[in-house]
Amino acid sequence: MGYWEIGIPTILPGQQPQTGVQVFTYPSAGFRSRGEVVDQVRTDVDTDRAIRHRRQAHADVAAMKVVWHDQVCSLF
């Protein structure tokens, strides 16, 4: 089973262009395509909880980075 990891650069008012990154993760079971997960993160990034988490910094969704991770289980 894999998962999506989305990194969105954040910018504090009055700071240099990028001051941090907010990361969201989503399971592959619920989001089969890149388009589905991008639509979801665009909704989630504007929630009160996400805004509080990044301490009111602006999220630059146009610069988001979407990465697919395979979870490979190893017994050794």
MODELLER restraints for C-alpha pairs under 7 A, 6 or more apart:
rsr = mdl.restraints
at = mdl.atoms
rsr.add(forms.Gaussian(group=physical.xy_distance, feature=features.Distance(at['CA:1:A'], at['CA:28:A']), mean=6.75, stdev=0.5))
rsr.add(forms.Gaussian(group=physical.xy_distance, feature=features.Distance(at['CA:1:A'], at['CA:70:A']), mean=6.52, stdev=0.5))
rsr.add(forms.Gaussian(group=physical.xy_distance, feature=features.Distance(at['CA:1:A'], at['CA:71:A']), mean=5.60, stdev=0.5))
rsr.add(forms.Gaussian(group=physical.xy_distance, feature=features.Distance(at['CA:2:A'], at['CA:27:A']), mean=6.54, stdev=0.5))
rsr.add(forms.Gaussian(group=physical.xy_distance, feature=features.Distance(at['CA:2:A'], at['CA:28:A']), mean=5.41, stdev=0.5))
rsr.add(forms.Gaussian(group=physical.xy_distance, feature=features.Distance(at['CA:2:A'], at['CA:69:A']), mean=5.45, stdev=0.5))
rsr.add(forms.Gaussian(group=physical.xy_distance, feature=features.Distance(at['CA:2:A'], at['CA:70:A']), mean=4.26, stdev=0.5))
rsr.add(forms.Gaussian(group=physical.xy_distance, feature=features.Distance(at['CA:2:A'], at['CA:71:A']), mean=4.94, stdev=0.5))
rsr.add(forms.Gaussian(group=physical.xy_distance, feature=features.Distance(at['CA:3:A'], at['CA:25:A']), mean=6.85, stdev=0.5))
rsr.add(forms.Gaussian(group=physical.xy_distance, feature=features.Distance(at['CA:3:A'], at['CA:26:A']), mean=5.66, stdev=0.5))
rsr.add(forms.Gaussian(group=physical.xy_distance, feature=features.Distance(at['CA:3:A'], at['CA:27:A']), mean=4.43, stdev=0.5))
rsr.add(forms.Gaussian(group=physical.xy_distance, feature=features.Distance(at['CA:3:A'], at['CA:28:A']), mean=4.80, stdev=0.5))
rsr.add(forms.Gaussian(group=physical.xy_distance, feature=features.Distance(at['CA:3:A'], at['CA:68:A']), mean=6.07, stdev=0.5))
rsr.add(forms.Gaussian(group=physical.xy_distance, feature=features.Distance(at['CA:3:A'], at['CA:69:A']), mean=5.35, stdev=0.5))
rsr.add(forms.Gaussian(group=physical.xy_distance, feature=features.Distance(at['CA:3:A'], at['CA:70:A']), mean=6.64, stdev=0.5))
rsr.add(forms.Gaussian(group=physical.xy_distance, feature=features.Distance(at['CA:4:A'], at['CA:25:A']), mean=5.50, stdev=0.5))
rsr.add(forms.Gaussian(group=physical.xy_distance, feature=features.Distance(at['CA:4:A'], at['CA:26:A']), mean=5.14, stdev=0.5))
rsr.add(forms.Gaussian(group=physical.xy_distance, feature=features.Distance(at['CA:4:A'], at['CA:27:A']), mean=6.32, stdev=0.5))
rsr.add(forms.Gaussian(group=physical.xy_distance, feature=features.Distance(at['CA:4:A'], at['CA:28:A']), mean=6.64, stdev=0.5))
rsr.add(forms.Gaussian(group=physical.xy_distance, feature=features.Distance(at['CA:4:A'], at['CA:67:A']), mean=5.82, stdev=0.5))
rsr.add(forms.Gaussian(group=physical.xy_distance, feature=features.Distance(at['CA:4:A'], at['CA:68:A']), mean=4.75, stdev=0.5))
rsr.add(forms.Gaussian(group=physical.xy_distance, feature=features.Distance(at['CA:4:A'], at['CA:69:A']), mean=6.16, stdev=0.5))
rsr.add(forms.Gaussian(group=physical.xy_distance, feature=features.Distance(at['CA:5:A'], at['CA:23:A']), mean=6.89, stdev=0.5))
rsr.add(forms.Gaussian(group=physical.xy_distance, feature=features.Distance(at['CA:5:A'], at['CA:24:A']), mean=5.84, stdev=0.5))
rsr.add(forms.Gaussian(group=physical.xy_distance, feature=features.Distance(at['CA:5:A'], at['CA:25:A']), mean=4.55, stdev=0.5))
rsr.add(forms.Gaussian(group=physical.xy_distance, feature=features.Distance(at['CA:5:A'], at['CA:26:A']), mean=6.69, stdev=0.5))
rsr.add(forms.Gaussian(group=physical.xy_distance, feature=features.Distance(at['CA:5:A'], at['CA:66:A']), mean=5.92, stdev=0.5))
rsr.add(forms.Gaussian(group=physical.xy_distance, feature=features.Distance(at['CA:5:A'], at['CA:67:A']), mean=5.19, stdev=0.5))
rsr.add(forms.Gaussian(group=physical.xy_distance, feature=features.Distance(at['CA:5:A'], at['CA:68:A']), mean=6.39, stdev=0.5))
rsr.add(forms.Gaussian(group=physical.xy_distance, feature=features.Distance(at['CA:6:A'], at['CA:23:A']), mean=5.57, stdev=0.5))
rsr.add(forms.Gaussian(group=physical.xy_distance, feature=features.Distance(at['CA:6:A'], at['CA:24:A']), mean=5.15, stdev=0.5))
rsr.add(forms.Gaussian(group=physical.xy_distance, feature=features.Distance(at['CA:6:A'], at['CA:25:A']), mean=6.28, stdev=0.5))
rsr.add(forms.Gaussian(group=physical.xy_distance, feature=features.Distance(at['CA:6:A'], at['CA:64:A']), mean=6.66, stdev=0.5))
rsr.add(forms.Gaussian(group=physical.xy_distance, feature=features.Distance(at['CA:6:A'], at['CA:65:A']), mean=5.55, stdev=0.5))
rsr.add(forms.Gaussian(group=physical.xy_distance, feature=features.Distance(at['CA:6:A'], at['CA:66:A']), mean=4.55, stdev=0.5))
rsr.add(forms.Gaussian(group=physical.xy_distance, feature=features.Distance(at['CA:6:A'], at['CA:67:A']), mean=6.30, stdev=0.5))
rsr.add(forms.Gaussian(group=physical.xy_distance, feature=features.Distance(at['CA:7:A'], at['CA:21:A']), mean=6.01, stdev=0.5))
rsr.add(forms.Gaussian(group=physical.xy_distance, feature=features.Distance(at['CA:7:A'], at['CA:22:A']), mean=5.68, stdev=0.5))
rsr.add(forms.Gaussian(group=physical.xy_distance, feature=features.Distance(at['CA:7:A'], at['CA:23:A']), mean=4.52, stdev=0.5))
rsr.add(forms.Gaussian(group=physical.xy_distance, feature=features.Distance(at['CA:7:A'], at['CA:24:A']), mean=6.56, stdev=0.5))
rsr.add(forms.Gaussian(group=physical.xy_distance, feature=features.Distance(at['CA:7:A'], at['CA:64:A']), mean=5.58, stdev=0.5))
rsr.add(forms.Gaussian(group=physical.xy_distance, feature=features.Distance(at['CA:7:A'], at['CA:65:A']), mean=5.14, stdev=0.5))
rsr.add(forms.Gaussian(group=physical.xy_distance, feature=features.Distance(at['CA:7:A'], at['CA:66:A']), mean=6.65, stdev=0.5))
rsr.add(forms.Gaussian(group=physical.xy_distance, feature=features.Distance(at['CA:8:A'], at['CA:21:A']), mean=5.32, stdev=0.5))
rsr.add(forms.Gaussian(group=physical.xy_distance, feature=features.Distance(at['CA:8:A'], at['CA:22:A']), mean=5.18, stdev=0.5))
rsr.add(forms.Gaussian(group=physical.xy_distance, feature=features.Distance(at['CA:8:A'], at['CA:23:A']), mean=6.37, stdev=0.5))
rsr.add(forms.Gaussian(group=physical.xy_distance, feature=features.Distance(at['CA:8:A'], at['CA:59:A']), mean=6.31, stdev=0.5))
rsr.add(forms.Gaussian(group=physical.xy_distance, feature=features.Distance(at['CA:8:A'], at['CA:60:A']), mean=6.16, stdev=0.5))
rsr.add(forms.Gaussian(group=physical.xy_distance, feature=features.Distance(at['CA:8:A'], at['CA:61:A']), mean=5.93, stdev=0.5))
rsr.add(forms.Gaussian(group=physical.xy_distance, feature=features.Distance(at['CA:8:A'], at['CA:63:A']), mean=6.54, stdev=0.5))
rsr.add(forms.Gaussian(group=physical.xy_distance, feature=features.Distance(at['CA:8:A'], at['CA:64:A']), mean=4.46, stdev=0.5))
rsr.add(forms.Gaussian(group=physical.xy_distance, feature=features.Distance(at['CA:8:A'], at['CA:65:A']), mean=6.53, stdev=0.5))
rsr.add(forms.Gaussian(group=physical.xy_distance, feature=features.Distance(at['CA:9:A'], at['CA:18:A']), mean=6.24, stdev=0.5))
rsr.add(forms.Gaussian(group=physical.xy_distance, feature=features.Distance(at['CA:9:A'], at['CA:20:A']), mean=5.77, stdev=0.5))
rsr.add(forms.Gaussian(group=physical.xy_distance, feature=features.Distance(at['CA:9:A'], at['CA:21:A']), mean=4.32, stdev=0.5))
rsr.add(forms.Gaussian(group=physical.xy_distance, feature=features.Distance(at['CA:9:A'], at['CA:22:A']), mean=6.38, stdev=0.5))
rsr.add(forms.Gaussian(group=physical.xy_distance, feature=features.Distance(at['CA:9:A'], at['CA:59:A']), mean=6.02, stdev=0.5))
rsr.add(forms.Gaussian(group=physical.xy_distance, feature=features.Distance(at['CA:9:A'], at['CA:60:A']), mean=5.48, stdev=0.5))
rsr.add(forms.Gaussian(group=physical.xy_distance, feature=features.Distance(at['CA:9:A'], at['CA:63:A']), mean=6.68, stdev=0.5))
rsr.add(forms.Gaussian(group=physical.xy_distance, feature=features.Distance(at['CA:9:A'], at['CA:64:A']), mean=6.68, stdev=0.5))
rsr.add(forms.Gaussian(group=physical.xy_distance, feature=features.Distance(at['CA:10:A'], at['CA:18:A']), mean=5.85, stdev=0.5))
rsr.add(forms.Gaussian(group=physical.xy_distance, feature=features.Distance(at['CA:10:A'], at['CA:19:A']), mean=5.78, stdev=0.5))
rsr.add(forms.Gaussian(group=physical.xy_distance, feature=features.Distance(at['CA:10:A'], at['CA:20:A']), mean=5.02, stdev=0.5))
rsr.add(forms.Gaussian(group=physical.xy_distance, feature=features.Distance(at['CA:10:A'], at['CA:21:A']), mean=5.34, stdev=0.5))
rsr.add(forms.Gaussian(group=physical.xy_distance, feature=features.Distance(at['CA:10:A'], at['CA:22:A']), mean=6.68, stdev=0.5))
rsr.add(forms.Gaussian(group=physical.xy_distance, feature=features.Distance(at['CA:10:A'], at['CA:57:A']), mean=5.88, stdev=0.5))
rsr.add(forms.Gaussian(group=physical.xy_distance, feature=features.Distance(at['CA:10:A'], at['CA:58:A']), mean=5.45, stdev=0.5))
rsr.add(forms.Gaussian(group=physical.xy_distance, feature=features.Distance(at['CA:10:A'], at['CA:59:A']), mean=4.57, stdev=0.5))
rsr.add(forms.Gaussian(group=physical.xy_distance, feature=features.Distance(at['CA:10:A'], at['CA:60:A']), mean=5.93, stdev=0.5))
rsr.add(forms.Gaussian(group=physical.xy_distance, feature=features.Distance(at['CA:11:A'], at['CA:17:A']), mean=6.22, stdev=0.5))
rsr.add(forms.Gaussian(group=physical.xy_distance, feature=features.Distance(at['CA:11:A'], at['CA:18:A']), mean=5.01, stdev=0.5))
rsr.add(forms.Gaussian(group=physical.xy_distance, feature=features.Distance(at['CA:11:A'], at['CA:19:A']), mean=5.11, stdev=0.5))
rsr.add(forms.Gaussian(group=physical.xy_distance, feature=features.Distance(at['CA:11:A'], at['CA:20:A']), mean=6.79, stdev=0.5))
rsr.add(forms.Gaussian(group=physical.xy_distance, feature=features.Distance(at['CA:11:A'], at['CA:57:A']), mean=5.33, stdev=0.5))
rsr.add(forms.Gaussian(group=physical.xy_distance, feature=features.Distance(at['CA:11:A'], at['CA:58:A']), mean=5.09, stdev=0.5))
rsr.add(forms.Gaussian(group=physical.xy_distance, feature=features.Distance(at['CA:11:A'], at['CA:59:A']), mean=6.53, stdev=0.5))
rsr.add(forms.Gaussian(group=physical.xy_distance, feature=features.Distance(at['CA:12:A'], at['CA:19:A']), mean=6.36, stdev=0.5))
rsr.add(forms.Gaussian(group=physical.xy_distance, feature=features.Distance(at['CA:12:A'], at['CA:57:A']), mean=4.53, stdev=0.5))
rsr.add(forms.Gaussian(group=physical.xy_distance, feature=features.Distance(at['CA:12:A'], at['CA:58:A']), mean=6.26, stdev=0.5))
rsr.add(forms.Gaussian(group=physical.xy_distance, feature=features.Distance(at['CA:13:A'], at['CA:57:A']), mean=6.84, stdev=0.5))
rsr.add(forms.Gaussian(group=physical.xy_distance, feature=features.Distance(at['CA:22:A'], at['CA:54:A']), mean=6.82, stdev=0.5))
rsr.add(forms.Gaussian(group=physical.xy_distance, feature=features.Distance(at['CA:31:A'], at['CA:37:A']), mean=5.71, stdev=0.5))
